[in-house]
Amino acid sequence: MSITSALVLYAIIWAVVFYLVNPLWQRSQQEDGHVVPGTPASAPVDPMVRKKVIITTVAATMLFALVFSAIQFRWVTLDQLSYVTLPSERK
């Protein structure tokens, strides 16, 4: 796997994990009982972005290491994942 492919894979894994982690521990202004004028009631009181980025980075790095190892050491290959038989390979 090239460095570019590895970086793209890491970026995709990081974005998906952040998408999953972002709504955790979210408390809206409406739930808190104090809505700042000019903002929607569903706006978060404290988004805790730093905490979520750290959690995302740790989780994404572990997932990336697993996926990278599976690709690099050929634990799983495309032939093993392919369930479709090409017309040229049919008997």
Secondary structure by P-SEA (a helix, b strand, c coil): ccaaaaaaaaaaaaaaaaaaaccccccccccccccccccccccccccaaaaaaaaaaaaaaaaaaaaaaaaaacccccccccccccccccc
